[in-house]
């Protein structure tokens, strides 16, 4: 789902990737925060976490015609 739409017929070279945090099992959520504004708009991001609170988000970074793998890691529970 796009937060801002490009003009009709124009394919954007990058898009933004947002996240929110919940510290009570999903009852309440933080405000939306931008992780990056250079995510490939056609590739899916993947997220995972472990029992120690580390969170990893993998996505393809975009800029112009380039697409590079990117990994954002949080070691402080987000």
Backbone torsions as a table, in degrees:
resi	resn	phi	psi	omega
1	UNK	NA	127.1	-179.8
2	UNK	-82.0	136.9	172.8
3	UNK	-84.3	-35.8	173.4
4	UNK	-130.5	134.1	-177.7
5	UNK	-96.6	136.4	172.8
6	UNK	-72.2	165.0	176.7
7	UNK	-57.2	148.2	-178.4
8	UNK	-56.0	132.3	179.4
9	UNK	85.8	-2.4	179.5
10	UNK	-106.7	125.0	176.4
11	UNK	-94.8	121.4	-178.0
12	UNK	-69.7	150.5	178.7
13	UNK	-84.6	-18.4	176.4
14	UNK	-154.5	164.7	178.7
15	UNK	-142.0	175.0	-179.9
16	UNK	-97.5	149.8	177.4
17	UNK	-121.5	123.1	-175.8
18	UNK	-113.6	159.5	174.8
19	UNK	-144.5	163.5	173.6
20	UNK	-141.5	156.0	-177.2
21	UNK	-118.8	146.4	172.5
22	UNK	-130.4	130.2	178.7
23	UNK	-109.6	10.6	-179.5
24	UNK	-132.4	36.8	175.9
25	UNK	72.3	22.0	177.2
26	UNK	94.5	5.7	178.1
27	UNK	-70.6	-40.8	176.4
28	UNK	-133.5	157.4	-176.7
29	UNK	-132.5	151.5	174.6
30	UNK	-71.6	173.8	171.9
31	UNK	-65.6	160.7	176.1
32	UNK	-72.6	135.0	-179.8
33	UNK	-125.0	142.1	-179.1
34	UNK	-84.0	123.7	175.9
35	UNK	-81.4	-44.5	178.6
36	UNK	-157.0	155.9	173.5
37	UNK	-111.6	15.4	-177.8
38	UNK	-121.8	32.8	178.0
39	UNK	-84.3	143.0	176.2
40	UNK	-64.3	126.6	-175.9
41	UNK	-72.6	-14.6	-178.4
42	UNK	-105.6	-7.9	-177.9
43	UNK	-101.1	143.0	-179.1
44	UNK	-83.3	138.0	173.0
45	UNK	-85.7	152.2	177.0
46	UNK	-128.1	141.2	179.5
47	UNK	-129.4	148.0	176.1
48	UNK	-150.1	162.5	177.4
49	UNK	-143.1	167.8	176.5
50	UNK	-127.5	178.8	-173.8
51	UNK	-69.8	-14.6	179.5
52	UNK	-90.3	-3.5	178.7
53	UNK	98.2	0.8	175.8
54	UNK	-71.7	139.5	178.5
55	UNK	-125.6	133.7	177.8
56	UNK	-125.5	135.7	176.5
57	UNK	-124.9	120.7	177.5
58	UNK	-104.7	136.3	179.2
59	UNK	-155.3	170.1	174.5
60	UNK	-100.0	121.3	178.0
61	UNK	-78.8	140.3	-176.0
62	UNK	-124.9	145.9	175.3
63	UNK	-165.7	113.5	-175.7
64	UNK	64.2	-125.4	178.4
65	UNK	-100.4	9.5	-178.3
66	UNK	-95.9	143.6	175.6
67	UNK	-134.4	114.5	-178.7
68	UNK	-121.9	144.7	175.2
69	UNK	-63.1	141.9	177.9
70	UNK	-137.7	148.3	179.9
71	UNK	-137.9	121.3	175.3
72	UNK	-106.5	128.5	-177.8
73	UNK	-125.3	130.4	174.6
74	UNK	-111.2	129.9	177.6
75	UNK	-107.0	6.6	-178.1
76	UNK	-121.5	37.5	178.5
77	UNK	65.9	27.0	176.9
78	UNK	100.6	NA	NA
